[in-house]
Amino acid sequence: MQIVLPHTIENTTGEKLKFLRITVKDGIEYLEGENEVQPNAGPPMHVHHKQDESITVISGKMGYQVLGKEKKYANPGETVLFKAGEAHKFWNAGDELLHCSGYISPPDNAVYFLSEIFKSANENGGQPGMYDAAFLLHRYKSEFTMLEIPPFVQKILFPIILFFGNLTGKNKKFTGAPAPR
């Protein structure tokens, strides 16, 4: 499944992502984009196993945290870099809209993964559906991990949900999903 850029996704919990373009510099691909985050919203603790993520605050105040470290804050003009494999989260720590620009490098399956996660969350009251989360996090486990999902759910329940979901054809909605990297 090929997603054409620019591509915009939104979720019902206050995040909007605009994937603008892929650029190449010194042989390295960068997925450039922007995000808008409503107050107190932002993604949960997660890991990009293969991608660096850079976020520059345009307006607003961004809170961020690397797993096991203190919460920190970034203001307009400041950039935060999360290296590949570094568990992190960020959120709008102010009272106004947080607007940022940034990149993910290399892009790999970030656009597809996030588009499907947002779509499922929108269809299921703000949280991705159990089958969708199990499928996407299993298929792309070499690229992404969501740390706020309890280990019991990921190791015991997700395989059961995948088994029965696949038996009943729920996996058909992901026909054409790109191969993991």
C-alpha positions in Angstrom: 0.0 0.0 0.0 1.6 3.3 -1.1 0.6 6.5 0.7 1.1 9.6 -1.3 2.7 12.6 0.4 1.7 15.1 1.6 -0.6 13.1 3.9 -2.4 14.3 7.0 -3.8 12.2 9.8 -5.7 13.2 13.0 -6.9 11.4 16.0 -9.8 12.2 18.3 -7.5 12.7 21.3 -5.9 15.9 20.0 -3.1 15.1 17.6 -2.7 16.0 14.0 0.3 14.9 11.9 1.2 16.2 8.5 3.7 14.1 6.6 5.1 16.5 4.0 7.8 15.0 2.0 10.8 12.6 1.9 14.1 14.3 1.3 17.6 12.7 0.9 20.7 14.3 2.3 24.1 12.6 2.1 22.3 9.4 1.1 20.0 9.4 4.1 16.2 9.6 3.8 14.3 11.9 6.0 10.5 12.0 6.4 9.7 15.7 7.1 6.5 16.8 8.7 4.6 18.9 11.2 2.4 18.2 14.1 -0.2 20.0 16.1 -1.0 18.8 19.6 -3.9 20.0 21.8 -3.1 20.8 25.5 -2.4 17.7 27.6 -2.4 15.5 24.4 0.5 13.6 22.9 1.7 10.0 22.1 2.3 7.5 24.9 5.8 6.1 25.7 7.1 4.4 22.6 10.2 3.4 20.8 11.3 3.8 17.1 13.8 0.9 17.0 15.4 2.0 13.7 14.5 5.7 13.4 15.8 8.9 14.8 13.0 11.5 15.6 13.7 15.2 15.7 11.1 17.7 16.9 11.5 21.5 16.7 8.9 23.6 18.6 7.4 26.3 16.4 4.8 27.5 18.9 3.6 26.4 22.3 5.4 24.4 25.0 6.4 20.8 24.6 6.9 18.4 27.5 9.0 15.3 26.8 10.6 12.4 28.7 13.0 9.7 27.9 12.2 6.5 29.8 13.8 6.5 33.2 14.8 10.2 33.1 13.3 13.5 34.3 10.6 15.3 32.4 11.9 18.2 30.4 10.4 21.1 28.4 11.1 22.7 25.0 10.0 26.2 23.9 9.8 27.8 20.4 13.0 27.4 18.5 14.3 24.5 20.6 14.9 21.1 19.0 14.7 17.7 20.8 16.3 14.6 19.2 15.2 11.1 20.2 17.8 8.6 18.9 16.7 5.2 17.4 16.0 2.8 20.2 15.4 5.5 22.8 12.0 5.1 24.6 10.3 8.5 24.8 7.1 10.4 24.8 6.1 14.0 24.4 3.0 16.1 25.0 1.6 19.6 24.9 2.6 21.1 28.2 1.0 24.4 27.7 -2.5 25.9 27.4 -2.3 26.7 23.7 -1.9 24.6 20.6 1.6 23.0 20.3 2.9 23.3 16.7 6.2 21.6 15.8 8.2 20.6 12.7 10.6 17.7 12.4 11.6 14.5 10.8 11.9 10.8 11.2 14.9 9.1 9.6 14.8 6.7 8.0 11.1 6.8 7.2 10.6 3.0 6.9 6.9 2.3 7.7 6.2 5.3 10.0 3.5 6.8 7.8 1.6 3.5 7.3 1.9 2.5 10.9 0.8 5.8 12.4 -2.0 6.2 9.8 -3.4 2.8 10.7 -3.0 3.4 14.5 -4.8 6.8 14.2 -7.6 5.3 12.0 -8.2 2.5 14.5 -8.1 4.8 17.5 -10.7 7.1 15.8 -12.9 4.0 15.1 -12.6 2.8 18.7 -13.2 5.7 21.0 -9.6 7.1 21.2 -7.7 3.8 21.6 -6.7 1.5 18.8 -8.9 -1.7 18.6 -7.3 -4.7 20.2 -6.9 -6.7 16.9 -5.5 -3.7 15.1 -3.0 -3.0 17.8 -2.0 -6.6 18.0 -1.6 -6.9 14.2 0.3 -3.7 13.7 2.6 -4.1 16.8 3.4 -7.7 15.9 4.0 -7.0 12.2 6.2 -4.0 12.8 7.8 -5.1 16.0 11.2 -4.6 14.4 10.4 -0.9 14.0 8.0 0.2 16.8 7.1 -0.7 20.4 4.4 0.9 22.6 5.6 0.6 26.2 2.4 1.7 27.9 0.7 -1.6 26.8 1.2 -4.0 29.7 3.6 -6.9 29.0 0.8 -9.4 29.8 -1.4 -8.0 27.1 1.5 -7.9 24.5 2.9 -11.4 25.3 -0.3 -13.4 26.2 -3.4 -11.6 24.9 -2.1 -10.2 21.6 -1.1 -13.6 20.2 -4.5 -15.0 21.1 -6.3 -12.0 19.6 -4.2 -12.4 16.5 -4.9 -16.1 16.1 -8.7 -15.7 16.4 -8.8 -12.5 14.4 -6.9 -14.1 11.6 -9.2 -17.1 11.7 -12.2 -14.8 11.3 -10.6 -12.7 8.5 -9.9 -9.5 10.4 -6.5 -9.5 8.8 -8.0 -8.8 5.4 -8.3 -5.1 6.3 -4.4 -5.0 6.2 -4.0 -6.6 2.8 -1.3 -4.7 1.0 0.4 -3.6 4.3 4.1 -2.9 3.5 6.6 -5.4 4.6 8.4 -4.8 7.9 11.9 -3.4 7.6 
